[in-house]
Amino acid sequence: MLSQAQRATILELQSRGVGKREIARLLKISRQSVRHVLKANSSTVPKIERAEKATPFRQQILELLPQCKGNLVRVHEELLAGGADLSYPALTAFCRREGIGHEPVMPAGRYEFSPGEETQHDTSPHEVTIGGRKFKAQTAAATLCDSRMLFFEILPTFQRFDCKVFLTGAARYMNGVTQRVMIDNTHVVVLRGSGRTMEPVPEMAAFAERLGFRFVAHEIGDANRSARVERPFHFIENNFLAGRTFADWEDLNNQARQWCDRVNASYKKHIRAVPRELYAVERPLLKPLPVWLPEIYRLHHRTVDVEGYVSLHTNRYSVPPSFIGRQVEVRETRDHIEIELDARHIVRHRRIATPDQVRVTLPEHRPPRGEGPYKRAPHPEETALLAAAPEIAPYIENLKRHGRKVMALLLRQLLRMLRDYPREAFLGAIEEAGRYGLYDLDRVERMILRRVTREYFRLEPNDD
C-alpha cells in the first residue's frame, strides 16, 4: 500500500505535467497504482473496510484461550474442529490487533540519578575454577548510579557476614558512600515487606547507619530499577571469567579488583564517557567514611576437642595443648580465624573460605618428634620385676597390650609368682607363655607348678 508521502508526490508530479508511465518509473511503482491515486485525487491513505474472518469467533476465542493455556495453536485447532474456516495467520493477526492474549506494550522508562545519590547492589550465581576445582559461587557487585563505577567480588557463599564484608570493601574502593543503596528483595537484608514497605534486618540497618547510608528495595518485578548493577553481570561472565582459572579465592578477587580498575578507566559507548572521569565529579559529593572502620567479624563459641583442634565450618584449626577441653571464643573475619582463650592467649589462623574438612596445624602447637607428652612413671611392681628378672621385659610389654585385667593387678600377680616359685620354673614358664602368646596368668601359674619337681616354695636364706 502506498504511503501518504508517495500519494502526495504522485499528485504533485501529475500537476507538473508528468505522465503516468514516467511517474511509475520514477517512484518504482506500478502504473495501476498511479491510476488509483489520480482517480481518488487525494493523498490520504484509504482505510481498509473489509471485515476480518476471525471477528465472528471473537467470543469463542476469548473462551478457548484460558482453556488452552494461552496456546493459539490449540485455539486454532479447536476453532477448526468447531467448523470455522480460518487460517492460523489470520487468527494470530486478529489477536495481535485486538490485544487478545498479549499484554499491552508499555514504553520503557528512564531513571536519572544525581551524583552521590544511589548505589545499586545485587548478586548473581557464576561458576569459577579455583585450584583445578569448579565451584558454584556468588558474584556480588556494586555500581555508582551516576558515574557507573563498578566494584565486584566473587565469594563461595553470600550471607549477612559476607554482605557486610563486601559492602565495606566497596565503600573503601569508592572512598565514600551514597545516600542510599538499592537492593533486590533479598533475605540477606530484608526482614519483612518489599519495595517501599521493606524493613531491613536490625543487624543490617545498624551496619548501614554506621557507614552513613540506608537500604531501599525496588518493587517486585521492577527489574529495570536495578539495571545499573544488572548490566555488568553478563560482562563479568563473558569477559572476566571467560577462560580464566585461579589459584585460590584471594587470587580470584585480586584479579577482579585489577579488572575493575581497567574497566572503570575505559571508554563506555552506552554512556559516551569514562566512568573514572565521571567519578572525579561524583567523588566530592559522596559521604565520607568514618575515621575508623572496625573489622567485620562473626563470633562463635567452641570447646577444644581432645586432639587440640577447634572445628569451624567442617575445617579444624589447631590450638596449644593447654586449651584442650576448655571453652574458647572464635572470631571469624574475612581473612583470619582468631581463637581466644583469654586476653593473653590468642591463636591466629588464616581462614579457609570453603568447608573442605581441612586440618590447619601450626608447628608450635605440636611438640617436635620424640618430645611427646610426659609419660606416666612405671608401676612399682613393674620396676621390681625388671630389677629381679630383666629377661622378662618383652613379656611384660606384651602383657600391657594384651592383658584383660587391670594392669596393676596383673603386675602384682606376676611379682608374687616370681617371689613364691623357683626361679628356673618361673622363667621357663614365662618363656614358653611368651612363645605361644599366652597372657592368662592363672594358666601361666599352673605351667609353673607342673615344672616344680622338689621344692614347692622358694625359701629365703634367712628363713628358719
PyMOL commands that set and color helices and strands:
alter all, ss='L'
color gray80, all
select helices_A, chain A and resi 4-15+20-27+31-40+55-67+72-81+88-98+160-174+195-197+202-211+223-240+249-264+275-285+321-323+363-365+380-388+390-402+407-420+423-436+441-451
alter helices_A, ss='H'
color red, helices_A
select strands_A, chain A and resi 118-130+133-144+150-155+180-183+190-192+199-200+214-217+298-303+309-312+315-318+327-332+336-342+345-350+359-360
alter strands_A, ss='S'
color yellow, strands_A
deselect
rebuild
show_as cartoon
